[in-house]
Amino acid sequence: MSQILRKTLLGPKIYELVVATPRIAKKARPGQFLVVMADDSGERIPLTIADFDLQEGSVTMVLAVVGTSSLKLSRMAEGDSLHAVIGPLGTASELDYPGTVVMIAGGVGAAPIYPIARAFYRAGNRVVTIQGSRSRELLFWTDRLAAVSDQHLITTDDGSAGRRGLVTEPLVELLRGDADKSISCVYAIGPAVMMKSCAAATQPFGVKTIVSLNTIMVDGTGMCGGCRVDVGGQTRFTCVDGPEFDGHLVNWQLLTARQKTYVQHESCSLNRYLQLAVVQ
């Protein structure tokens, strides 16, 4: 169970893992996530379900190496088995929006945005995808996203691919040019600062904007309270009430502050892990 079938390097410190999980693949829906453990002493970390294959009985996850747990996962090989994969967790994406939907993928957000864009595309919606990253080398799954989009735009901070600039620039242009108000929803997934900017950009136009929050999480079932967020003045739990919320209602200041809670601890953990690896 939970054997790594395929492992692919997508970019610098970005890996795609296809894992055998027949029961999870059968139940998975766009927008949901998994809680994964590399080994019995590993941290439980949430990873969005980037794809699922019922025939193969597999799910696909994409991870960026940022700390000890993601580094452990990245060092596993094809044929290895994860200690635990729990899911599918969270509430599936709401797909009941007519007309045109705009999908905004920032960095690694390309992975979780893909199954949502595919679901809208298959349902007959017009899908416009804006995919952004810092540079060309960090872009991945461009072909996949283009295949499920009627229009696929790329932006990079340094101009090394597509248009130079931020994803919010073409987003605002699309909204300004939407004379018949055909854009019913915007989905934005990526770094918190990007999602916050997208929500701010769409608010004057009154367009529903959904964001997927990547919060501190432990059990993934609503018991620990670590993933709590303020949405519209109410405390919500990302693992059971989300991970998707109305971006116009998220308290972004509180969210970004909570994300920094364990930065020092994470750094210490990574340094210790690397030191032990050298000794061994």
C-alpha positions in Angstrom: 0.0 0.0 0.0 1.0 3.6 -0.7 3.9 2.6 -2.9 5.5 5.3 -5.0 4.9 4.2 -8.6 6.6 7.2 -10.3 8.7 10.1 -9.2 9.5 13.0 -11.4 11.6 16.1 -10.9 9.5 19.0 -12.3 11.8 21.8 -11.4 14.3 22.9 -8.8 13.2 21.2 -5.6 9.8 20.4 -7.1 8.7 16.8 -7.3 5.8 14.9 -8.6 4.9 11.6 -6.8 2.4 9.1 -8.2 1.3 6.9 -5.4 -0.7 3.6 -5.4 -3.8 4.3 -3.2 -6.8 2.5 -4.8 -9.3 3.3 -2.1 -8.4 7.0 -2.0 -8.4 7.3 -5.8 -11.9 6.0 -5.9 -13.2 8.7 -3.6 -11.0 11.7 -4.6 -12.5 14.9 -5.9 -11.0 18.2 -7.1 -10.0 20.5 -4.3 -9.4 17.7 -1.7 -6.1 16.9 0.0 -4.1 14.1 1.7 -2.2 13.9 5.0 1.1 12.1 4.3 3.9 10.7 6.5 7.2 9.6 5.0 8.2 7.4 8.0 7.0 6.5 11.4 8.8 9.5 13.0 7.8 11.9 10.3 5.6 14.9 10.5 2.0 14.7 9.1 1.9 17.2 6.2 -1.0 18.1 4.0 -0.6 17.8 0.2 -3.3 18.6 -2.3 -4.5 15.8 -4.6 -3.2 17.1 -8.0 -4.6 14.2 -10.0 -6.2 10.8 -9.5 -6.5 7.7 -11.8 -9.3 5.3 -11.0 -8.0 2.6 -13.4 -4.5 2.7 -12.0 -5.7 3.2 -8.5 -3.3 6.1 -7.9 -3.2 9.7 -6.8 -0.7 12.3 -7.8 0.9 14.8 -5.4 3.3 17.6 -6.1 5.6 18.9 -3.4 8.2 21.7 -3.1 11.1 21.0 -0.7 11.0 23.6 2.0 11.6 21.7 5.3 12.5 18.4 6.9 9.3 16.5 6.0 9.2 17.5 2.4 12.9 16.8 2.1 12.3 13.3 3.4 9.6 12.7 0.9 11.7 14.0 -2.0 14.5 11.5 -1.1 12.2 8.5 -1.4 12.5 6.4 -4.5 10.2 4.7 -6.9 9.2 1.4 -5.2 9.4 2.8 -1.7 6.2 3.0 0.4 5.0 5.9 2.4 4.4 5.2 6.0 0.9 6.7 5.8 -1.4 8.4 3.3 -4.8 9.5 4.7 -7.6 10.9 2.7 -9.3 12.2 0.8 -9.8 15.1 3.3 -11.4 18.5 3.1 -14.4 19.7 1.1 -14.4 19.2 -2.6 -14.4 22.2 -5.0 -17.7 23.9 -5.7 -18.1 23.5 -9.5 -21.6 25.1 -9.9 -20.6 28.2 -11.7 -21.8 29.1 -15.2 -20.1 30.7 -18.1 -16.4 31.6 -17.9 -14.2 30.7 -15.0 -10.7 32.1 -14.5 -8.1 29.8 -12.9 -5.0 31.4 -11.5 -2.1 29.1 -10.6 0.9 30.6 -8.8 4.0 28.5 -8.6 3.3 25.0 -7.1 -0.4 26.1 -7.2 -0.4 24.7 -10.8 -0.8 21.3 -9.3 -4.0 21.8 -7.2 -5.6 24.1 -9.9 -5.3 21.4 -12.6 -8.0 19.0 -11.5 -10.4 21.9 -10.8 -9.8 23.4 -14.2 -10.2 20.0 -15.8 -13.6 19.5 -14.1 -14.9 22.9 -15.3 -13.6 22.3 -18.8 -15.3 18.9 -19.0 -18.5 20.4 -17.7 -18.6 22.8 -20.6 -17.4 26.0 -19.0 -15.1 28.4 -20.8 -11.8 28.1 -18.9 -9.2 30.8 -18.9 -6.0 29.9 -17.0 -3.3 32.3 -15.9 -0.2 30.5 -14.7 2.6 32.4 -13.0 6.0 31.8 -11.5 9.2 33.6 -10.6 11.0 32.2 -13.7 10.8 29.7 -16.6 12.6 26.9 -14.7 9.9 26.9 -12.0 7.0 26.4 -14.5 5.6 22.9 -14.8 2.4 21.2 -16.1 2.0 24.0 -18.7 0.9 21.4 -21.3 -1.6 19.9 -18.9 -3.2 23.2 -18.0 -3.3 24.3 -21.6 -5.1 21.1 -22.6 -8.0 21.9 -20.2 -8.1 25.6 -20.9 -9.7 27.6 -23.7 -7.1 30.3 -23.1 -3.8 29.7 -21.3 -1.7 32.7 -20.3 1.8 32.6 -18.7 3.5 35.2 -16.6 6.9 35.2 -15.0 8.4 37.8 -12.6 11.6 38.0 -14.7 10.1 37.7 -18.1 11.9 34.5 -18.9 8.7 32.9 -20.1 5.4 34.3 -21.3 4.6 37.8 -20.2 6.7 39.7 -17.6 4.8 40.7 -14.6 2.3 39.4 -12.0 -0.8 37.2 -12.6 -3.0 40.0 -11.3 -2.2 42.1 -14.4 -3.9 39.9 -17.0 -6.6 39.1 -14.5 -7.6 42.7 -14.2 -7.5 43.1 -18.0 -9.8 40.1 -18.4 -12.2 41.6 -15.8 -12.2 45.0 -17.4 -12.9 43.5 -20.8 -15.7 41.3 -19.6 -18.5 43.6 -20.9 -21.2 40.9 -20.8 -20.2 39.8 -17.2 -19.6 36.3 -18.4 -16.9 35.6 -15.8 -18.7 34.0 -12.9 -15.8 32.9 -10.7 -12.1 33.2 -10.2 -10.1 30.4 -8.6 -6.7 31.4 -7.2 -4.2 28.9 -5.7 -0.6 29.7 -4.8 1.3 31.6 -2.2 -0.8 33.5 0.3 0.5 36.9 -0.9 -0.6 36.0 -4.5 -4.1 34.8 -3.4 -4.5 38.0 -1.3 -3.6 40.1 -4.3 -6.0 38.3 -6.6 -8.8 38.7 -4.1 -8.1 42.4 -3.9 -8.0 42.7 -7.7 -11.4 41.0 -8.2 -13.2 42.7 -5.3 -14.0 46.0 -7.2 -15.6 43.9 -10.0 -17.8 41.9 -7.6 -16.6 38.5 -9.0 -16.6 35.5 -6.7 -13.1 34.6 -5.8 -12.2 31.2 -4.3 -8.8 30.6 -2.7 -7.3 27.4 -1.3 -5.5 27.9 2.0 -2.4 26.0 3.0 -2.3 26.4 6.8 -0.5 24.7 9.6 -2.2 21.3 10.1 -1.7 18.3 12.3 -4.5 15.8 12.3 -6.5 17.0 9.3 -9.9 16.1 10.9 -10.8 19.3 12.8 -9.6 18.2 16.3 -6.3 20.0 16.8 -7.4 23.5 15.8 -4.0 24.3 14.3 -5.5 25.1 10.9 -8.0 27.7 12.1 -8.6 30.8 10.0 -10.7 33.8 10.3 -13.2 34.0 7.4 -15.8 36.7 7.5 -15.2 37.3 11.2 -15.9 33.6 12.0 -13.3 30.9 13.1 -13.2 28.2 10.5 -11.0 25.1 10.2 -9.2 24.6 6.9 -9.1 20.8 7.1 -12.9 20.3 7.4 -14.5 23.6 6.3 -12.0 24.2 3.5 -9.4 24.2 2.2 -11.3 26.5 -0.2 -12.8 29.8 1.0 -14.2 33.1 -0.3 -11.0 35.1 -0.8 -12.8 38.4 -0.1 -13.7 37.2 3.5 -10.3 35.7 4.5 -8.4 37.6 7.2 -5.1 37.6 5.3 -3.1 39.5 8.0 -4.0 36.8 10.6 -3.3 34.0 8.2 0.2 35.2 7.2 1.1 35.8 10.8 0.0 32.2 11.8 2.0 30.7 9.0 5.2 32.2 10.5 4.6 30.7 13.9 7.0 27.8 13.6 9.5 29.2 11.1 12.4 29.1 13.6 11.4 25.5 14.8 11.3 24.4 11.1 14.7 25.8 10.4 16.2 24.0 13.5 14.5 20.8 12.5 15.9 20.9 9.0 19.4 21.8 10.2 19.4 18.9 12.6 18.2 16.5 10.0 20.9 17.5 7.6 23.6 17.2 10.2 22.4 13.7 11.2 22.4 12.7 7.5 26.0 13.8 7.2 27.0 11.8 10.3 25.3 8.7 9.1 
